[in-house]
Amino acid sequence: MLRLLALGHTAGDIAERLYLSPKSVETYRSRIMEKLGLDSRPALVRYALARGLLADSS
C-alpha cells in the first residue's frame, strides 16, 4: 500500500485494487504516516524513494 500511495494512486484506486474500502485505505495511510513520522504525501514519496520502493515502478 505504501508503494501505491507513493506512486500517486488515489484511495479509490488502491481500494479497488486491494479489495478494500476507500475509507480503510485512508485509515491505513494515516497510520503508516504516523508510525513513520511523516507529515505529508511528498514526505511519504521521499521515504519510499529512499528505501528503493519505487525503483521499478512498472
PDB file of N, CA, C and O in Angstrom:
ATOM      1  N   MET A   1       0.819  -1.176   0.000  1.00  0.00           N
ATOM      2  CA  MET A   1       0.000   0.000   0.000  1.00  0.00           C
ATOM      3  C   MET A   1       0.870   1.249   0.000  1.00  0.00           C
ATOM      4  O   MET A   1       0.549   2.230  -0.672  1.00  0.00           O
ATOM      5  N   LEU A   2       1.961   1.221   0.742  1.00  0.00           N
ATOM      6  CA  LEU A   2       2.867   2.375   0.774  1.00  0.00           C
ATOM      7  C   LEU A   2       3.369   2.696  -0.625  1.00  0.00           C
ATOM      8  O   LEU A   2       3.417   3.863  -1.016  1.00  0.00           O
ATOM      9  N   ARG A   3       3.736   1.684  -1.371  1.00  0.00           N
ATOM     10  CA  ARG A   3       4.235   1.885  -2.734  1.00  0.00           C
ATOM     11  C   ARG A   3       3.157   2.507  -3.629  1.00  0.00           C
ATOM     12  O   ARG A   3       3.435   3.433  -4.391  1.00  0.00           O
ATOM     13  N   LEU A   4       1.947   1.999  -3.534  1.00  0.00           N
ATOM     14  CA  LEU A   4       0.848   2.532  -4.349  1.00  0.00           C
ATOM     15  C   LEU A   4       0.554   3.985  -3.993  1.00  0.00           C
ATOM     16  O   LEU A   4       0.311   4.807  -4.877  1.00  0.00           O
ATOM     17  N   LEU A   5       0.577   4.301  -2.707  1.00  0.00           N
ATOM     18  CA  LEU A   5       0.374   5.684  -2.274  1.00  0.00           C
ATOM     19  C   LEU A   5       1.468   6.585  -2.829  1.00  0.00           C
ATOM     20  O   LEU A   5       1.197   7.670  -3.343  1.00  0.00           O
ATOM     21  N   ALA A   6       2.707   6.119  -2.717  1.00  0.00           N
ATOM     22  CA  ALA A   6       3.844   6.921  -3.183  1.00  0.00           C
ATOM     23  C   ALA A   6       3.824   7.106  -4.699  1.00  0.00           C
ATOM     24  O   ALA A   6       4.326   8.107  -5.211  1.00  0.00           O
ATOM     25  N   LEU A   7       3.251   6.152  -5.407  1.00  0.00           N
ATOM     26  CA  LEU A   7       3.156   6.264  -6.856  1.00  0.00           C
ATOM     27  C   LEU A   7       2.029   7.203  -7.289  1.00  0.00           C
ATOM     28  O   LEU A   7       1.871   7.480  -8.478  1.00  0.00           O
ATOM     29  N   GLY A   8       1.251   7.689  -6.327  1.00  0.00           N
ATOM     30  CA  GLY A   8       0.228   8.674  -6.636  1.00  0.00           C
ATOM     31  C   GLY A   8      -1.167   8.127  -6.868  1.00  0.00           C
ATOM     32  O   GLY A   8      -2.054   8.862  -7.302  1.00  0.00           O
ATOM     33  N   HIS A   9      -1.376   6.863  -6.590  1.00  0.00           N
ATOM     34  CA  HIS A   9      -2.719   6.290  -6.746  1.00  0.00           C
ATOM     35  C   HIS A   9      -3.665   6.880  -5.706  1.00  0.00           C
ATOM     36  O   HIS A   9      -3.261   7.163  -4.578  1.00  0.00           O
ATOM     37  N   THR A  10      -4.899   7.060  -6.083  1.00  0.00           N
ATOM     38  CA  THR A  10      -5.901   7.587  -5.153  1.00  0.00           C
ATOM     39  C   THR A  10      -6.380   6.470  -4.222  1.00  0.00           C
ATOM     40  O   THR A  10      -6.157   5.285  -4.469  1.00  0.00           O
ATOM     41  N   ALA A  11      -7.042   6.891  -3.152  1.00  0.00           N
ATOM     42  CA  ALA A  11      -7.601   5.910  -2.213  1.00  0.00           C
ATOM     43  C   ALA A  11      -8.584   4.996  -2.931  1.00  0.00           C
ATOM     44  O   ALA A  11      -8.634   3.796  -2.663  1.00  0.00           O
ATOM     45  N   GLY A  12      -9.358   5.559  -3.836  1.00  0.00           N
ATOM     46  CA  GLY A  12     -10.314   4.753  -4.602  1.00  0.00           C
ATOM     47  C   GLY A  12      -9.635   3.713  -5.475  1.00  0.00           C
ATOM     48  O   GLY A  12     -10.079   2.568  -5.550  1.00  0.00           O
ATOM     49  N   ASP A  13      -8.543   4.123  -6.144  1.00  0.00           N
ATOM     50  CA  ASP A  13      -7.793   3.186  -6.992  1.00  0.00           C
ATOM     51  C   ASP A  13      -7.210   2.047  -6.159  1.00  0.00           C
ATOM     52  O   ASP A  13      -7.310   0.875  -6.523  1.00  0.00           O
ATOM     53  N   ILE A  14      -6.607   2.415  -5.047  1.00  0.00           N
ATOM     54  CA  ILE A  14      -5.966   1.418  -4.186  1.00  0.00           C
ATOM     55  C   ILE A  14      -7.022   0.487  -3.592  1.00  0.00           C
ATOM     56  O   ILE A  14      -6.820  -0.725  -3.524  1.00  0.00           O
ATOM     57  N   ALA A  15      -8.138   1.053  -3.165  1.00  0.00           N
ATOM     58  CA  ALA A  15      -9.216   0.256  -2.586  1.00  0.00           C
ATOM     59  C   ALA A  15      -9.711  -0.790  -3.577  1.00  0.00           C
ATOM     60  O   ALA A  15      -9.912  -1.952  -3.223  1.00  0.00           O
ATOM     61  N   GLU A  16      -9.902  -0.367  -4.809  1.00  0.00           N
ATOM     62  CA  GLU A  16     -10.362  -1.283  -5.849  1.00  0.00           C
ATOM     63  C   GLU A  16      -9.341  -2.405  -6.083  1.00  0.00           C
ATOM     64  O   GLU A  16      -9.696  -3.579  -6.194  1.00  0.00           O
ATOM     65  N   ARG A  17      -8.085  -2.016  -6.153  1.00  0.00           N
ATOM     66  CA  ARG A  17      -7.008  -2.970  -6.431  1.00  0.00           C
ATOM     67  C   ARG A  17      -6.830  -3.986  -5.305  1.00  0.00           C
ATOM     68  O   ARG A  17      -6.556  -5.159  -5.557  1.00  0.00           O
ATOM     69  N   LEU A  18      -6.990  -3.523  -4.044  1.00  0.00           N
ATOM     70  CA  LEU A  18      -6.736  -4.389  -2.884  1.00  0.00           C
ATOM     71  C   LEU A  18      -8.020  -4.911  -2.235  1.00  0.00           C
ATOM     72  O   LEU A  18      -7.973  -5.533  -1.174  1.00  0.00           O
ATOM     73  N   TYR A  19      -9.163  -4.657  -2.873  1.00  0.00           N
ATOM     74  CA  TYR A  19     -10.455  -5.123  -2.359  1.00  0.00           C
ATOM     75  C   TYR A  19     -10.723  -4.610  -0.948  1.00  0.00           C
ATOM     76  O   TYR A  19     -11.092  -5.368  -0.051  1.00  0.00           O
ATOM     77  N   LEU A  20     -10.528  -3.306  -0.776  1.00  0.00           N
ATOM     78  CA  LEU A  20     -10.799  -2.623   0.485  1.00  0.00           C
ATOM     79  C   LEU A  20     -11.746  -1.469   0.210  1.00  0.00           C
ATOM     80  O   LEU A  20     -12.040  -1.157  -0.944  1.00  0.00           O
ATOM     81  N   SER A  21     -12.220  -0.840   1.269  1.00  0.00           N
ATOM     82  CA  SER A  21     -12.999   0.378   1.078  1.00  0.00           C
ATOM     83  C   SER A  21     -12.034   1.561   1.018  1.00  0.00           C
ATOM     84  O   SER A  21     -10.947   1.495   1.592  1.00  0.00           O
ATOM     85  N   PRO A  22     -12.409   2.633   0.337  1.00  0.00           N
ATOM     86  CA  PRO A  22     -11.551   3.823   0.305  1.00  0.00           C
ATOM     87  C   PRO A  22     -11.270   4.363   1.710  1.00  0.00           C
ATOM     88  O   PRO A  22     -10.182   4.875   1.970  1.00  0.00           O
ATOM     89  N   LYS A  23     -12.242   4.251   2.609  1.00  0.00           N
ATOM     90  CA  LYS A  23     -12.055   4.704   3.995  1.00  0.00           C
ATOM     91  C   LYS A  23     -10.957   3.894   4.687  1.00  0.00           C
ATOM     92  O   LYS A  23     -10.158   4.449   5.440  1.00  0.00           O
ATOM     93  N   SER A  24     -10.919   2.587   4.432  1.00  0.00           N
ATOM     94  CA  SER A  24      -9.867   1.744   5.008  1.00  0.00           C
ATOM     95  C   SER A  24      -8.502   2.168   4.496  1.00  0.00           C
ATOM     96  O   SER A  24      -7.537   2.217   5.259  1.00  0.00           O
ATOM     97  N   VAL A  25      -8.417   2.473   3.212  1.00  0.00           N
ATOM     98  CA  VAL A  25      -7.152   2.912   2.628  1.00  0.00           C
ATOM     99  C   VAL A  25      -6.696   4.210   3.301  1.00  0.00           C
ATOM    100  O   VAL A  25      -5.521   4.356   3.638  1.00  0.00           O
ATOM    101  N   GLU A  26      -7.620   5.146   3.494  1.00  0.00           N
ATOM    102  CA  GLU A  26      -7.273   6.408   4.153  1.00  0.00           C
ATOM    103  C   GLU A  26      -6.804   6.165   5.592  1.00  0.00           C
ATOM    104  O   GLU A  26      -5.857   6.799   6.057  1.00  0.00           O
ATOM    105  N   THR A  27      -7.466   5.253   6.282  1.00  0.00           N
ATOM    106  CA  THR A  27      -7.062   4.921   7.648  1.00  0.00           C
ATOM    107  C   THR A  27      -5.660   4.322   7.660  1.00  0.00           C
ATOM    108  O   THR A  27      -4.826   4.715   8.477  1.00  0.00           O
ATOM    109  N   TYR A  28      -5.394   3.378   6.767  1.00  0.00           N
ATOM    110  CA  TYR A  28      -4.064   2.766   6.692  1.00  0.00           C
ATOM    111  C   TYR A  28      -3.002   3.796   6.336  1.00  0.00           C
ATOM    112  O   TYR A  28      -1.898   3.769   6.878  1.00  0.00           O
ATOM    113  N   ARG A  29      -3.341   4.716   5.412  1.00  0.00           N
ATOM    114  CA  ARG A  29      -2.397   5.768   5.039  1.00  0.00           C
ATOM    115  C   ARG A  29      -2.042   6.621   6.253  1.00  0.00           C
ATOM    116  O   ARG A  29      -0.872   6.919   6.492  1.00  0.00           O
ATOM    117  N   SER A  30      -3.048   7.004   7.006  1.00  0.00           N
ATOM    118  CA  SER A  30      -2.820   7.815   8.204  1.00  0.00           C
ATOM    119  C   SER A  30      -1.937   7.093   9.204  1.00  0.00           C
ATOM    120  O   SER A  30      -1.016   7.683   9.770  1.00  0.00           O
ATOM    121  N   ARG A  31      -2.214   5.831   9.417  1.00  0.00           N
ATOM    122  CA  ARG A  31      -1.437   5.049  10.388  1.00  0.00           C
ATOM    123  C   ARG A  31       0.002   4.845   9.927  1.00  0.00           C
ATOM    124  O   ARG A  31       0.932   4.917  10.730  1.00  0.00           O
ATOM    125  N   ILE A  32       0.181   4.591   8.642  1.00  0.00           N
ATOM    126  CA  ILE A  32       1.537   4.440   8.097  1.00  0.00           C
ATOM    127  C   ILE A  32       2.316   5.729   8.305  1.00  0.00           C
ATOM    128  O   ILE A  32       3.448   5.706   8.787  1.00  0.00           O
ATOM    129  N   MET A  33       1.710   6.848   7.943  1.00  0.00           N
ATOM    130  CA  MET A  33       2.394   8.130   8.056  1.00  0.00           C
ATOM    131  C   MET A  33       2.708   8.459   9.515  1.00  0.00           C
ATOM    132  O   MET A  33       3.779   8.984   9.819  1.00  0.00           O
ATOM    133  N   GLU A  34       1.782   8.153  10.409  1.00  0.00           N
ATOM    134  CA  GLU A  34       2.005   8.406  11.832  1.00  0.00           C
ATOM    135  C   GLU A  34       3.159   7.563  12.361  1.00  0.00           C
ATOM    136  O   GLU A  34       4.042   8.073  13.051  1.00  0.00           O
ATOM    137  N   LYS A  35       3.149   6.280  12.036  1.00  0.00           N
ATOM    138  CA  LYS A  35       4.195   5.377  12.528  1.00  0.00           C
ATOM    139  C   LYS A  35       5.570   5.727  11.975  1.00  0.00           C
ATOM    140  O   LYS A  35       6.582   5.523  12.645  1.00  0.00           O
ATOM    141  N   LEU A  36       5.608   6.253  10.751  1.00  0.00           N
ATOM    142  CA  LEU A  36       6.890   6.609  10.139  1.00  0.00           C
ATOM    143  C   LEU A  36       7.298   8.049  10.458  1.00  0.00           C
ATOM    144  O   LEU A  36       8.391   8.482  10.092  1.00  0.00           O
ATOM    145  N   GLY A  37       6.427   8.784  11.133  1.00  0.00           N
ATOM    146  CA  GLY A  37       6.726  10.168  11.479  1.00  0.00           C
ATOM    147  C   GLY A  37       6.703  11.102  10.279  1.00  0.00           C
ATOM    148  O   GLY A  37       7.455  12.075  10.232  1.00  0.00           O
ATOM    149  N   LEU A  38       5.845  10.810   9.314  1.00  0.00           N
ATOM    150  CA  LEU A  38       5.744  11.623   8.106  1.00  0.00           C
ATOM    151  C   LEU A  38       4.533  12.542   8.212  1.00  0.00           C
ATOM    152  O   LEU A  38       3.511  12.166   8.785  1.00  0.00           O
ATOM    153  N   ASP A  39       4.650  13.752   7.656  1.00  0.00           N
ATOM    154  CA  ASP A  39       3.564  14.709   7.806  1.00  0.00           C
ATOM    155  C   ASP A  39       2.903  15.134   6.494  1.00  0.00           C
ATOM    156  O   ASP A  39       2.003  15.974   6.499  1.00  0.00           O
ATOM    157  N   SER A  40       3.341  14.562   5.379  1.00  0.00           N
ATOM    158  CA  SER A  40       2.750  14.934   4.092  1.00  0.00           C
ATOM    159  C   SER A  40       2.973  13.827   3.074  1.00  0.00           C
ATOM    160  O   SER A  40       3.800  12.935   3.262  1.00  0.00           O
ATOM    161  N   ARG A  41       2.213  13.911   1.992  1.00  0.00           N
ATOM    162  CA  ARG A  41       2.376  12.918   0.922  1.00  0.00           C
ATOM    163  C   ARG A  41       3.756  13.025   0.263  1.00  0.00           C
ATOM    164  O   ARG A  41       4.358  11.995  -0.039  1.00  0.00           O
ATOM    165  N   PRO A  42       4.276  14.240   0.029  1.00  0.00           N
ATOM    166  CA  PRO A  42       5.639  14.321  -0.520  1.00  0.00           C
ATOM    167  C   PRO A  42       6.678  13.656   0.393  1.00  0.00           C
ATOM    168  O   PRO A  42       7.638  13.058  -0.092  1.00  0.00           O
ATOM    169  N   ALA A  43       6.488  13.760   1.688  1.00  0.00           N
ATOM    170  CA  ALA A  43       7.403  13.101   2.630  1.00  0.00           C
ATOM    171  C   ALA A  43       7.290  11.580   2.479  1.00  0.00           C
ATOM    172  O   ALA A  43       8.286  10.865   2.580  1.00  0.00           O
ATOM    173  N   LEU A  44       6.088  11.103   2.240  1.00  0.00           N
ATOM    174  CA  LEU A  44       5.858   9.679   2.022  1.00  0.00           C
ATOM    175  C   LEU A  44       6.586   9.217   0.757  1.00  0.00           C
ATOM    176  O   LEU A  44       7.198   8.149   0.746  1.00  0.00           O
ATOM    177  N   VAL A  45       6.518  10.012  -0.295  1.00  0.00           N
ATOM    178  CA  VAL A  45       7.203   9.687  -1.558  1.00  0.00           C
ATOM    179  C   VAL A  45       8.710   9.671  -1.343  1.00  0.00           C
ATOM    180  O   VAL A  45       9.390   8.760  -1.814  1.00  0.00           O
ATOM    181  N   ARG A  46       9.239  10.666  -0.637  1.00  0.00           N
ATOM    182  CA  ARG A  46      10.682  10.697  -0.359  1.00  0.00           C
ATOM    183  C   ARG A  46      11.113   9.465   0.434  1.00  0.00           C
ATOM    184  O   ARG A  46      12.164   8.884   0.162  1.00  0.00           O
ATOM    185  N   TYR A  47      10.307   9.072   1.408  1.00  0.00           N
ATOM    186  CA  TYR A  47      10.590   7.885   2.214  1.00  0.00           C
ATOM    187  C   TYR A  47      10.660   6.644   1.317  1.00  0.00           C
ATOM    188  O   TYR A  47      11.597   5.851   1.413  1.00  0.00           O
ATOM    189  N   ALA A  48       9.667   6.487   0.453  1.00  0.00           N
ATOM    190  CA  ALA A  48       9.620   5.330  -0.446  1.00  0.00           C
ATOM    191  C   ALA A  48      10.811   5.332  -1.408  1.00  0.00           C
ATOM    192  O   ALA A  48      11.403   4.283  -1.662  1.00  0.00           O
ATOM    193  N   LEU A  49      11.158   6.485  -1.936  1.00  0.00           N
ATOM    194  CA  LEU A  49      12.314   6.586  -2.840  1.00  0.00           C
ATOM    195  C   LEU A  49      13.605   6.211  -2.133  1.00  0.00           C
ATOM    196  O   LEU A  49      14.428   5.475  -2.678  1.00  0.00           O
ATOM    197  N   ALA A  50      13.782   6.715  -0.927  1.00  0.00           N
ATOM    198  CA  ALA A  50      14.993   6.456  -0.163  1.00  0.00           C
ATOM    199  C   ALA A  50      15.177   4.982   0.159  1.00  0.00           C
ATOM    200  O   ALA A  50      16.301   4.511   0.330  1.00  0.00           O
ATOM    201  N   ARG A  51      14.077   4.262   0.241  1.00  0.00           N
ATOM    202  CA  ARG A  51      14.139   2.838   0.570  1.00  0.00           C
ATOM    203  C   ARG A  51      14.008   1.927  -0.633  1.00  0.00           C
ATOM    204  O   ARG A  51      13.877   0.712  -0.488  1.00  0.00           O
ATOM    205  N   GLY A  52      14.041   2.517  -1.830  1.00  0.00           N
ATOM    206  CA  GLY A  52      14.023   1.726  -3.053  1.00  0.00           C
ATOM    207  C   GLY A  52      12.680   1.117  -3.406  1.00  0.00           C
ATOM    208  O   GLY A  52      12.617   0.197  -4.222  1.00  0.00           O
ATOM    209  N   LEU A  53      11.609   1.609  -2.809  1.00  0.00           N
ATOM    210  CA  LEU A  53      10.291   1.033  -3.087  1.00  0.00           C
ATOM    211  C   LEU A  53       9.746   1.438  -4.456  1.00  0.00           C
ATOM    212  O   LEU A  53       8.800   0.830  -4.957  1.00  0.00           O
ATOM    213  N   LEU A  54      10.342   2.458  -5.052  1.00  0.00           N
ATOM    214  CA  LEU A  54       9.864   2.922  -6.347  1.00  0.00           C
ATOM    215  C   LEU A  54      10.872   2.670  -7.465  1.00  0.00           C
ATOM    216  O   LEU A  54      10.725   3.194  -8.569  1.00  0.00           O
ATOM    217  N   ALA A  55      11.883   1.877  -7.181  1.00  0.00           N
ATOM    218  CA  ALA A  55      12.965   1.639  -8.148  1.00  0.00           C
ATOM    219  C   ALA A  55      12.448   1.095  -9.476  1.00  0.00           C
ATOM    220  O   ALA A  55      12.861   1.564 -10.537  1.00  0.00           O
ATOM    221  N   ASP A  56      11.552   0.117  -9.431  1.00  0.00           N
ATOM    222  CA  ASP A  56      10.995  -0.462 -10.642  1.00  0.00           C
ATOM    223  C   ASP A  56       9.490  -0.289 -10.592  1.00  0.00           C
ATOM    224  O   ASP A  56       8.769  -1.193 -10.171  1.00  0.00           O
ATOM    225  N   SER A  57       9.017   0.866 -11.021  1.00  0.00           N
ATOM    226  CA  SER A  57       7.598   1.173 -10.884  1.00  0.00           C
ATOM    227  C   SER A  57       6.748   0.725 -12.068  1.00  0.00           C
ATOM    228  O   SER A  57       5.650   1.245 -12.268  1.00  0.00           O
ATOM    229  N   SER A  58       7.235  -0.225 -12.850  1.00  0.00           N
ATOM    230  CA  SER A  58       6.441  -0.698 -13.986  1.00  0.00           C
ATOM    231  C   SER A  58       5.430  -1.735 -13.587  1.00  0.00           C
ATOM    232  O   SER A  58       4.686  -2.229 -14.434  1.00  0.00           O
TER     233      SER A  58
END
